[in-house]
Amino acid sequence: MNTKGSTPEKCDDLLLDNQLCFALHSTSLLMTKVYKPLLQELGLTYPQYLAMMVLWEQDGLTVGEISSRLLTDPGSLTPLLKRLEAEGLLSRTRSREDERVVIIELTEQGRALHGRARGVPQCILGASGLTLEQLRKLQADLLNLRGHLQDSL
């Protein structure tokens, strides 16, 4: 019986450090901190960097397509895209076929930023302490886990 102020019976399954979700969450927080100074040099936040990477991969996407690629809600992406537009990195235009659809295209400045960002992955590799092969294996395992989780929803 548990009374106020007492510690519940120990259960290894419920130890914080035994939780996959906490390992992923805490690692994600630290990864974002490693990215922060690198991205500050580019004038980007981490979420903005993710959106720019999607556009560097394929320009001229809709807000919905970008949000789908980033596994995020289009409504939360819109303010981020507006800030990137205000910074001159992209343009947002309504589709002629359906004015509810907004098409996002890189500007020359947005395309030029791609060249400046090329060193970021190498810095992340160095900070990870892993070899490229180890990092690719970890990435593949995480993508596999993500796929299983998406299938379970």
N, C-alpha and C positions, 0 to 999 in steps of 0.2 A: 504494500500500500504506500502510495506517495502522498506525503503531506507537504504543505506549503514550505518552500525553502529547502526541501530535501532534493537530492539528486536522484533521478530515475535510475532504475537498474541498467547497467551498462549493456549495450547491444552493438556489436561491431558493425552490423549493417547500417546503423545510424550515426556512425562517427563521421564527422565532416570530411576528414581527409580520405575516407573510403568512398566518397560520392563522386561519380563520374561528372555529374553536373557541376560540382564545385571545382573540380580539376579543370574543366573546360572554361568555366566562368572566370576563375582567378587567373588562368593563363591568358585568356582574352584581355582582361584588364591590364596585365603586365605587357602584353604585346602592343596594346594601344599606347601605353606609356613609352615604349621603345620607338614607336612610329612618330610620336608627337614632335620631337625636335626636327626630325627629318622632314616632316610635312610642313612645319612652320616655315622652313626655308623656301617651300613652294607656295606658301600662303594658303594652305588647305587644312581643313580639319580631316579627321579620319573618315567620317561619312562622305565628305566631299571627294576625298581621294578615291573611295570605292566607286562613286558615281562617275568620276572622270575615267577610271580604268575601264568601266563598261563602255563608255563612249570612245575611248582610244581603241578598244577592241572592235567596235562597230558603231560608226557615227550615224546620225539620222534616225534614232530610235524614238518611240513614243514614251511618254512618262510611264505608261502601263508596262511597256516592255522592260524599261530600266528597273522599275519597281519589282517586277517578276524576277529579273536576273539577280537582284539584291535581296530577294525574299523579304520585302518590306511593303508597307502600305503606300499606295500612290499619294494619299493625302499628307503623309509625313515627309514624302520626298519633295513635294512641290515647293515648300519654303527653302529647302536646301538648293534646289535648282534655280530659284529666283535669286538667291545670293550669288550663285556662280554666274548667273547672267549679269547681275549688277557689277561683278568684278571683271566682266568682259571675256569670260572663258567659254561661254556658250550662248546660243540664241534659242528662244522658245517661240514657235509659231503654231497657230491653229491650223489643223488640216483643212483643206478646201472641201474634201468629201464629207467630213464630219467635224464640225467646229468644237465638239466636246473633246476631241483628240488633240493633244499638244505634242508637237514633234520637236525634239531636242537635237541641235546640231552644234558641233564645236566651231568656235571662231578660230581665226589664225592664231590668236594668243593662246587659246585652249590647246590647239595642236602643238604649238611650240613648247608648252609646258610638259608635254610628253617626253621630249628630249631631256629636260631637266630632271624628270622623275626616274630616269632609267637606272640610276645608282641606288635607289631605295631598296629593291629586292636583295642586292648584294650586301647592303648594310644589315638587313634583317637576318640574312644567312649568318653573317659574322656574329651578330648578337645572340643568335640561337645556340651557338656552341655545337651545332650539328653539322654533319657533312651534307652536301647537296643530296646524296642518295638517301640519307636518313630523313632529311626534311621532306623529300618527295614521297617516301614511304608513309610518313606521318600524315601528310596531306591526303594521300590516297585512302588511308584508313579513316580519316575524318570525313572525307567525301562519301565513303561507303556507309559510315554511321549516319550521316545526314540523309542519305537515300533511304535507309531503313526507317529512320524516324519519320520522314515524309510519307512513306508507305503506310505507317501505322496510324496516321492521322485521318 
